[in-house]
């Protein structure tokens, strides 16, 4: 098939984006907008086995309908977000009326979630990061970065919350997207991309990752 000019531009941009993402060595990369089926491998070079329950594939990500939909990735030490690590994802929620799990290992461990139009990060004891207001049907890029025991949350490449001298409980739970381990916190909306790094990304790396993927979700 011969690609037209527009298709070539998109394909070239896609190739450059994927090459950049993989060159930064994430320990988990889930481009859910192109990983279909009930079982699939992560695209990070490690190949974590992932299982989708509900969470139907769409060209703009996995859609979670708010009724027991989730994506599950088996336990890995990196999911504990130890000292010097980073979690990043894109999302677009269809409701802000209730508690909604985006990602986490909680009931033991951590959870990144939306509640009452606010983005929060919980470390098994308290909300250590509280972000800005979240609206429905809007794309957001959130980054949670841990440097030692200091934390920062960025939304759309803007720092919105920091915390110092905070840790996270070690968990043997899988990593869940869209639903907590105890099957509460159903998420309604889209999640197209997720990253975890076993290092603290620099502000420039976060900016580059945001800009490299923004064209897909804006």
N, C-alpha and C positions, 0 to 999 in steps of 0.2 A: 504494500500500500504506500502510495506517495503522499507525504504529509504536505498540507498547505502551509503558508507562512505563519499563521497563528498557531497551528499545531506544532510546528517546528520550534517556535519561541517557547511554548509551554514545555515541550519535551526537553529542550536545552536547559531551561530554568529548573525543571524537575531534576535533571541529572546533576546539575551544579549544587542544588540544595542537598540531595542525598549524599553526594561526595563530601560536602562540608560536614554534615551531621555525623557520618561515619568516621571522619578523620578526627573528630573530637572525642572519640572512644566512649560512648555511653555504655553502661553495663546493661541498660534496658532501653530499647527504642521500639515503640509501638506506633507505626503509621496505620492506625485503625481504618483510615479511609481507603486503604487498599488491601487489608487483610480480611478476607471473608471466610465464611464457614464457621462451624461450631468449635473447631479446634485448629490452631495455627501456630506457627513459630514466630517469635519476635524477630525483628530485622536488624539486630545489633551486632551480628557476627557470633554471638553466643548461642542463640537459638533457644530461648526459653519456651517451653510448651505452654500455650495459653488456651483457656477454655471459656467460651462465651455461652452464657445461659440467657436466652432472650437476646437483648442487645443486638438487634438486627443491623446488618451491614448496610450502609448507604455511601454514596460517593463522597459525602462530606463527613464521614465518620461513623462510629457505632452509635445507634440511637437507643437510648434507655427510656423505656416507657413509664417508669415509676412504679412498676409492679414486678418485683423480684428479678429484675434484669441485672446482670453483672458480667464482668470479665475477671477471671481468676488466673493468677500466675503463681506457681508453687514457691514455697518459702526459699529465701536466699538472704544471706547476711547483709547484702547491700540494701535490702528493703527496710532494714532497721534505721536507715539514715544515720550512720555513725559519724563521728567527728570528721569534717571535711567531706561533704556530699551535697548533692543537688537533686531536686525534684522539679520537673517542669511539665506543664501540659496546657493544651488548648481546650476550651470548653464553651458551650453555648447552651444555657439552661432555658427550659420552657416555663419554669415557675420559680418564684422566690418565696412561696408561702410557707415552706416547711423546711425541716432539717434534711439536707441532701448530701450524701457521701459522694465525693468525687474520686478520691483514692485513699487507701490506707491499709493498715494491718490491724486496726482496732477491732476487737475488744481488748486486746493487749497490744500496745504499741502506739501508733499515731494515726491521725485522720486529718485530711484536708477536706473541708466541707463548706457548704453554703447554708446559711440560716438567716431568715428575716432580712434578705437583701444584702447580706454581709458575708465575705469570705473569711474563713477562720482556719487556723492550724492548731490541733490539740495534741499534746504530748503524753497522754495517758493520765495527766494530773490536772491540767488547766489549759485554757486557750492562751498559748504564748504569742501567737501572731493573729492580729485582727486587721483585715484589709478594708478597702473602701467599698462603696455601695456597688451592688451588682444588679443589673437590669436583665429582663428577659429578652430573648431573641437577639442577643448581642455577643459577639466573639470576644473572649478574654484569653490572654496568655499569662499564666501565673507561674512564677518561679519561687521556690522555697530553697534557700541556700544556707547550709550550716558550715561555719568556719570555727573549728574547735567546739566550744559550747555556746557560740554566739550565732544568732539567726537573723535572717532578713527575708521578707516577702516582697516581691515585686509583681505588679500587675500591669501588663502592657508596657513593660520596660521602665516602670516608674516605681520607686521604693515607696511602700505604703505602711510597713510595720517592721520593727526590729525587737529583738529580745537578747538578753545576755545571761550567761551562766545557767542555761537550761539544757536538760538532757531528755532522751526519749527512752521509754521502756523497751527492752529487747523482747522480740516476739518470735514465735515459731509459726505464726499464722501465715497463710499465703498473702500476697498482695491482691487487694480487691479494687476494682473500679466499679462505681455505680451502686454499691450496696455494702454495708458493713458485714463483718464476719458473723454477727448474730442476726443477720437478715433484717436489719432495720436501716433506716436512712435511705430509702429508695430515691434514686436520682432520676429526674426527668429532663432529657435533653441530649445533646451530642457531645462526644469526646472523640476528636479525630487523631490526636497525637499525644504521646506520653514519653518522657525521658527520665531516666535516673542515672546519675553519675556518681562514681566513688571518689569524687573530689569536689571542692568548692569552685564552681565556675566564677570567672572574673566578670566584672560588669561589662567589659567589652565582649566577652564570649556570649553572655546573655543577650546583649543587644544584637549581636550578629545572628544568633539563633532566632530571635524574634523577627528580625528583618528578613532573614532567609526564608521564613515560613509564612509571614504575614500575608503575602500575596494570595495564598490559598484560602485564607479565612476572612478576608476583608471585602 
